[in-house]
Amino acid sequence: MPIIELRDVSKLYGFGDATTVALDEVSLAIEEGEFVAIMGPSGSGKSTLMNIIGLLDRATHGNYLLNGRSVDRLRPARRAKVRRDTVGFVFQTFNLLPRLTVLENVALPLAYRGVSLNKRLKMAENILERVGLQEREYYYPGQLSSGQTQSASIARALVNNPKIIIADEPTGNLDSASSRLVMELFADIHRTGSTVLLVTHNPELTRYASRVVYMHDGVIIHDEKTALGEVAQTARQVMYTIPTTTMEDDLAGVSALMQAIPGLKNRSKKSKKQKKTAKKHSHNRPPRKKVKA
């Protein structure tokens, strides 16, 4: 049974003529222990997909099963508890609190669970030792290198022992040496049996994944198994020489992707037709109230 299963999940923003389709009937199953890289140009729906999987957002349509149980209609308090105990997040911008030491930052999620002070500090110490920061636990975030800061944020994500780690462009602000350090940490986490979902623009990072999912215009256009240690075939063909830093680069990457993946042009036309249908139906649909966890 998959640990994550999405069934025809769509996400719409706005109302009426301003409706935007961020996800368009996405179906995806991820088994426990997989390392999945999510790739695609800016605006393809990668972060929206991760927000729904991580219970930071709700789908407009479709079903989401986590550990075989539907989480679509969970009340906010229950939803927050499931998110806290099941998912660990690592972001590009680190999000450590500058006035807390590294040890205090890592121990913070345990405070929300009601763990006693001595126990949570001990657990945080153990995690910091695991990521190689045991000698920096009393430093403040501003006293660390960028690689060490991201390692601390990974430790914070791990302290609750989550089954799923979601990393959204975790090496985006790092140099190549720090990126290797961080990715080796994710590889170690994966080897312990955790499920890792990595959003990235960098084809080199697919070496660490056992599967690569490609997105475009809110749909999954390709799903590829790959051997650990090797750059995914489609990423090697399409994205090695195309920097996705501007809109023109993204369009060039999409064009190359359509050339590389058979049948993508037809799927792209179908996606546009689905978007028009979704926009048409959205005229009579009241805006969904966002639920804060």
C-alpha positions as CSV (number, residue, x, y, z in Angstrom):
1,M,0.0,0.0,0.0
2,P,1.5,3.4,-1.0
3,I,2.3,5.8,1.9
4,I,1.1,8.7,-0.4
5,E,-1.7,8.3,-2.9
6,L,-3.3,11.2,-4.9
7,R,-6.3,10.4,-7.0
8,D,-7.3,13.0,-9.6
9,V,-6.2,15.9,-7.4
10,S,-6.8,19.4,-8.7
11,K,-6.0,22.8,-7.2
12,L,-7.7,26.0,-8.4
13,Y,-6.9,29.5,-7.3
14,G,-9.2,32.5,-7.8
15,F,-12.7,32.7,-9.0
16,G,-14.6,33.3,-12.3
17,D,-12.5,34.6,-15.1
18,A,-9.5,34.9,-12.8
19,T,-9.4,31.1,-12.0
20,T,-5.9,29.6,-12.3
21,V,-5.4,25.8,-12.4
22,A,-2.3,25.0,-10.4
23,L,-2.8,21.2,-10.4
24,D,-4.9,19.5,-13.1
25,E,-6.3,16.0,-12.1
26,V,-2.9,14.7,-10.8
27,S,-2.7,11.0,-9.8
28,L,0.4,9.9,-8.0
29,A,1.3,6.9,-5.8
30,I,4.5,6.9,-3.7
31,E,5.7,3.8,-1.8
32,E,7.2,4.0,1.6
33,G,11.0,4.4,1.4
34,E,11.2,5.9,-2.0
35,F,13.4,8.9,-2.9
36,V,11.4,10.9,-5.4
37,A,12.7,14.0,-7.2
38,I,10.1,16.4,-8.6
39,M,11.3,18.4,-11.6
40,G,9.7,21.0,-14.0
41,P,9.9,24.7,-15.0
42,S,8.8,27.5,-12.7
43,G,5.0,27.5,-12.3
44,S,4.6,23.9,-13.2
45,G,2.9,23.0,-9.9
46,K,5.7,21.4,-8.0
47,S,5.4,23.4,-4.8
48,T,1.6,23.3,-4.9
49,L,1.9,19.5,-5.1
50,M,4.3,19.4,-2.2
51,N,2.0,21.7,-0.1
52,I,-0.9,19.4,-0.6
53,I,1.2,16.3,0.2
54,G,2.6,18.0,3.3
55,L,-0.9,19.0,4.5
56,L,-0.1,22.7,4.2
57,D,-2.9,23.2,1.7
58,R,-6.0,21.4,0.6
59,A,-7.0,20.1,-2.9
60,T,-10.0,21.7,-4.6
61,H,-11.0,18.4,-6.1
62,G,-9.9,14.8,-5.8
63,N,-8.7,12.5,-3.0
64,Y,-5.5,12.3,-0.9
65,L,-4.8,9.2,1.0
66,L,-1.9,9.2,3.6
67,N,-1.0,5.8,5.0
68,G,-4.2,4.5,3.4
69,R,-6.4,7.0,5.1
70,S,-8.2,9.9,3.5
71,V,-7.0,13.3,4.9
72,D,-9.3,15.5,2.8
73,R,-11.8,16.2,5.6
74,L,-9.6,16.3,8.7
75,R,-10.4,19.1,11.1
76,P,-7.7,21.7,11.4
77,A,-6.4,20.5,14.8
78,R,-6.2,16.9,13.7
79,R,-4.7,17.9,10.4
80,A,-1.9,19.9,12.2
81,K,-1.2,16.9,14.4
82,V,-0.9,14.5,11.5
83,R,1.4,17.0,9.7
84,R,3.6,17.5,12.8
85,D,4.0,13.8,13.5
86,T,4.3,12.5,9.8
87,V,6.0,15.1,7.7
88,G,9.3,17.0,8.1
89,F,9.9,20.1,5.9
90,V,13.2,21.5,4.6
91,F,13.0,24.8,2.8
92,Q,15.4,26.7,0.6
93,T,15.5,29.7,3.0
94,F,16.3,27.6,6.1
95,N,13.7,29.4,8.4
96,L,15.7,29.1,11.6
97,L,14.9,31.5,14.4
98,P,17.9,33.9,14.6
99,R,17.6,34.5,18.4
100,L,17.6,30.8,19.3
101,T,20.7,28.6,19.3
102,V,21.0,25.8,16.9
103,L,20.1,23.3,19.7
104,E,17.0,25.4,20.6
105,N,15.9,25.6,17.0
106,V,16.2,21.9,16.5
107,A,14.4,21.1,19.8
108,L,11.5,23.6,19.0
109,P,9.2,21.1,17.2
110,L,9.3,18.8,20.3
111,A,8.0,21.6,22.5
112,Y,4.8,21.6,20.4
113,R,4.4,18.0,21.3
114,G,4.7,18.6,25.0
115,V,8.1,16.9,25.4
116,S,9.9,17.9,28.6
117,L,12.8,20.4,28.3
118,N,15.6,17.9,29.2
119,K,14.3,15.2,27.0
120,R,13.8,17.4,23.9
121,L,17.3,18.9,24.3
122,K,18.8,15.4,24.5
123,M,16.9,14.4,21.4
124,A,18.0,17.5,19.6
125,E,21.6,16.8,20.6
126,N,21.4,13.3,19.1
127,I,20.0,14.6,15.8
128,L,22.7,17.3,15.6
129,E,25.4,14.6,16.1
130,R,23.8,12.7,13.3
131,V,24.1,15.6,10.9
132,G,27.6,16.5,12.1
133,L,26.8,19.6,14.0
134,Q,27.4,18.5,17.6
135,E,30.2,21.0,18.0
136,R,27.9,23.9,16.8
137,E,24.8,23.3,18.9
138,Y,25.3,26.5,21.0
139,Y,26.0,28.6,18.0
140,Y,23.4,31.0,16.6
141,P,22.2,30.6,12.9
142,G,24.1,33.8,11.9
143,Q,27.4,32.2,13.1
144,L,27.0,29.2,10.7
145,S,28.0,28.7,7.1
146,S,25.1,28.2,4.6
147,G,25.7,24.5,4.4
148,Q,25.7,24.2,8.2
149,T,22.6,26.2,8.5
150,Q,20.8,23.9,6.0
151,S,22.1,20.9,7.9
152,A,20.6,22.4,11.1
153,S,17.2,22.8,9.3
154,I,17.4,19.2,8.2
155,A,18.1,18.2,11.8
156,R,15.0,20.2,12.9
157,A,12.9,18.3,10.2
158,L,14.2,15.0,11.6
159,V,13.8,15.5,15.3
160,N,10.1,14.3,15.3
161,N,11.2,11.1,13.4
162,P,8.8,11.8,10.5
163,K,8.0,9.1,7.9
164,I,8.1,11.7,5.1
165,I,10.7,14.4,4.4
166,I,9.7,17.1,1.9
167,A,12.6,19.3,0.7
168,D,11.7,22.2,-1.6
169,E,14.8,23.4,-3.4
170,P,17.0,22.7,-0.4
171,T,20.3,23.5,-2.2
172,G,19.0,26.6,-4.0
173,N,21.0,28.9,-1.8
174,L,24.1,26.8,-1.5
175,D,27.5,26.5,-3.2
176,S,28.4,23.1,-4.8
177,A,30.4,21.9,-1.8
178,S,27.5,22.7,0.6
179,S,25.0,21.1,-1.8
180,R,26.9,17.8,-1.8
181,L,27.0,17.9,2.0
182,V,23.2,18.4,2.2
183,M,22.4,15.8,-0.4
184,E,24.6,13.2,1.3
185,L,22.5,13.9,4.5
186,F,19.3,13.2,2.5
187,A,20.9,10.0,1.1
188,D,21.6,8.9,4.7
189,I,18.0,9.7,5.7
190,H,16.8,7.7,2.8
191,R,18.9,4.7,3.7
192,T,17.2,4.6,7.1
193,G,13.9,3.9,5.4
194,S,12.4,7.4,5.3
195,T,10.4,8.6,2.2
196,V,12.1,11.6,0.7
197,L,10.4,14.0,-1.8
198,L,12.8,16.5,-3.3
199,V,11.8,19.5,-5.5
200,T,14.7,20.6,-7.6
201,H,15.7,22.3,-10.9
202,N,19.2,20.7,-10.8
203,P,19.5,17.5,-12.9
204,E,22.6,16.5,-11.0
205,L,20.6,15.9,-7.8
206,T,18.5,13.2,-9.5
207,R,21.6,11.0,-8.8
208,Y,20.3,10.6,-5.3
209,A,16.7,9.7,-6.3
210,S,15.2,6.3,-7.2
211,R,12.5,7.9,-9.2
212,V,12.0,11.3,-11.0
213,V,8.6,12.9,-11.7
214,Y,8.4,15.6,-14.3
215,M,5.7,18.3,-14.2
216,H,4.4,20.9,-16.7
217,D,1.3,23.1,-16.5
218,G,0.0,21.4,-13.4
219,V,0.2,17.8,-14.8
220,I,2.7,15.0,-14.5
221,I,4.1,14.5,-18.0
222,H,6.7,11.8,-17.2
223,D,7.5,9.4,-14.4
224,E,10.8,7.7,-14.5
225,K,12.6,5.1,-12.4
226,T,16.3,5.7,-12.1
227,A,19.3,3.9,-10.6
228,L,20.9,5.5,-7.5
229,G,24.1,7.3,-8.5
230,E,23.0,8.0,-12.0
231,V,21.5,11.2,-13.5
232,A,18.0,10.4,-14.7
233,Q,17.9,9.8,-18.5
234,T,15.3,12.5,-19.3
235,A,17.0,15.0,-17.1
236,R,20.3,14.3,-18.8
237,Q,18.8,14.7,-22.3
238,V,16.9,17.8,-21.6
239,M,18.0,19.9,-18.7
240,Y,21.8,19.6,-18.4
241,T,22.5,22.6,-20.7
242,I,19.3,24.7,-20.1
243,P,19.5,27.0,-17.0
244,T,16.0,27.6,-15.7
245,T,16.6,31.1,-14.4
246,T,14.4,33.2,-16.7
247,M,11.0,32.8,-18.4
248,E,12.7,32.4,-21.7
249,D,14.9,29.6,-20.3
250,D,11.8,27.9,-18.9
251,L,10.1,28.1,-22.2
252,A,13.2,26.7,-23.9
253,G,13.3,23.8,-21.4
254,V,9.6,23.0,-22.0
255,S,10.2,23.0,-25.7
256,A,13.1,20.6,-25.4
257,L,11.1,18.4,-23.0
258,M,8.3,18.2,-25.5
259,Q,10.8,17.0,-28.1
260,A,12.3,14.4,-25.8
261,I,9.2,12.8,-24.4
262,P,7.0,11.0,-26.9
263,G,3.3,12.1,-26.8
264,L,3.9,15.1,-24.7
265,K,2.4,17.5,-27.3
266,N,-0.9,15.6,-27.2
267,R,-0.9,15.6,-23.4
268,S,-0.2,19.3,-23.4
269,K,-3.1,20.0,-25.7
270,K,-5.3,17.9,-23.5
271,S,-4.1,19.8,-20.4
272,K,-5.1,23.1,-22.0
273,K,-8.5,21.7,-22.8
274,Q,-9.0,20.6,-19.2
275,K,-8.0,24.0,-17.9
276,K,-10.6,25.7,-20.1
277,T,-13.2,23.3,-18.7
278,A,-12.1,23.9,-15.1
279,K,-12.3,27.7,-15.7
280,K,-15.8,27.4,-17.2
281,H,-17.1,25.4,-14.3
282,S,-15.4,27.7,-11.8
283,H,-17.9,30.6,-12.6
284,N,-20.6,28.8,-10.5
285,R,-18.3,27.7,-7.8
286,P,-17.9,29.8,-4.6
287,P,-14.4,30.5,-3.6
288,R,-13.0,28.0,-1.1
289,K,-12.1,29.4,2.3
290,K,-8.5,28.7,3.1
291,V,-8.1,26.6,6.3
292,K,-5.3,27.5,8.6
293,A,-3.7,24.6,10.4
